[in-house]
Amino acid sequence: MSRTDMRPVVLRRSIPASAGEVYAAWTTPDIMRRWLAPGPNEVISIEADLRVGGAFRIRFQAPDGVIHTIDGQYRDLQPGRRIVMTWAYSGPVALICNMETLIEVDFEQIAAGTTEMTFTQSQFASAEAADAYAGDWPSCFTKLDGAVSAPAGKKHKDGT
């Protein structure tokens, strides 16, 4: 099976914020820092050139001190509607190293203050890699809920 034939990871989530706020959470480094690392990991730095063709780099640290890095490039940016970007992990988790995937995030305002986010990640090197990502993203999205509902600079009880 080729990378493009592999079934994508598709996750849908209702986020308690406007589509513009959720888009900003994906594109504003100060907000991204609060949620864009799975589980107990914490983002330690983010660089983002927010334009089509612009690159980004996210570095996060695990509780054991190990550093993980994500690099990518923005392919489509439609404020409040859609983001398409590449996603390439480098770090100690061999299963997902040296593989560039494609992430598409669509935002649909379904009610005042509520956005349906559809997240699709594709082009995996293996089904096991897809499963690993599918297992990690929900914890990020739980943090995302907190990041969009908390005023900037304030933290929830869970640290988000």
N, C-alpha and C positions, 0 to 999 in steps of 0.2 A: 504494500500500500504506500503511495507517495504521500509526501507531507500535505499536499493540497487535497488529497482524498480523505484524510483523517477527519473524523467528526469533530467539529469545533466545540468549545466549552461555551454554552450560552446560559447566562444568569440574568434573571429579571428581579428587580427590587423596587418597591415604592419607597421613595426618600422623602422625609418630611421637610421639603424646601422647594422653592421655585426652580424651574429648569435653569434659569440664569445662575442661581446660587450653586446648583449641583455642577454645572459646567465650570464655574469659578473654582470649585473644590478640586477639579481635575487639572486646572491650568494655573493656579496661583500657588507658587512655592510655599508661602507661609501657611496655607491651608493644607496643601498636599503633605507637608511635613507632619501633620497631625493624624494622618490616617493611612498613608500609602506604604505600609509594611505589614506583613501578616503576623497574626498572633501577638506574642509579647515583644516582638522586634520593634525597634524605634528608628525612625528616619534621623540620620545625622547630617545629611546635606542634600540639597537639591539645586541643580542648575537647569534652567529651561529657557530656550530661545523660542518663544511662543509665536511661531509663524510656520506656514507650510514650508517644509524643507528644513526647519529648525530642529536642532538636536536637544535632547534632555539627558540628564544623568541623575540617578537617585542612588544614594548610598544609605544602607541601613545596617544597624548593629543588632546582633542576637544577644540574649542575656549572657551567653558565655564569652562575649567579646568579639566573636567572629564578624567580619565585615562582608556584606553582600552588595553587589553593584548591578544596577539595571541601566542600560543605555538604549536609546531609541531615537526615532525621528518622527516628527509630525507630518502626516500625509494629507490630512484634511481637518480643518478647524471651522466649524460653523457655530458661533457663539449661541449658547442656549439650546442647540439642536443636536450636534454630532461632533465626535472626535474620532479620527483614525490615526493610529500610530504604530510603529514597529516597537518591539519589546524584546530585548536580548539580555539575559542574565549572565553574569560572570561571578563565580564564587565557588564555595566548596561543595555545593550540591551538584554532583556530576550529572545526574539525571536530566537537569534542565540547562546545563551549560552549553555554550557554543551552538545555540539554536535561536534563530530570530523568528519570533511569532508576530502575528498581526492582531492588534486590538482595535475593535470598533465599539464605540460607546454612543448610544442614541438616547436622547432625553425627550420625553413627552410630558408636558404639563397636563395632568389628568384632573386636577382640582386646584382651587386656590391653596397654595402652600404645599402641594404634593406633586411629585414628579415620578413618573415611571421610567426607570433607567434600565435599558437593555444592553448588557455587556456581552460581547462576543470575542473570544480569542481563538485564533486558528493558526494553521500551518505548523503544527507540532511535529517533532521528529519521531515521536512514539506515543502510543496510547497511554503509557505509564507517565510520560511528561504531562499530557493533557490532564490525567487524573490528579497529579500533584498540584497543578495550577487550580483545578476545580476545587481542591480541598483547601487551598490557601485564600482564595479571593473572598469567600464569605466573611472571614474575620476582618479583612480590610473594610468591607462594606458596612459591617457593624460599627467600626470606628468612623466611617464616613458619615453615618447617621448623626453621630455625636458632633463631628466637625462642622456640619452645616447648621446644627441647631444651637451650638454654643457661640456666644459672641467672641470675636477675635481676642486672643490673649487670655481667655478664661478656660479653665479645664473642668471637665466633668469628674465625678468621683472615680471613674475608671482610668483617668489620666488622658483622655482624648480631648 
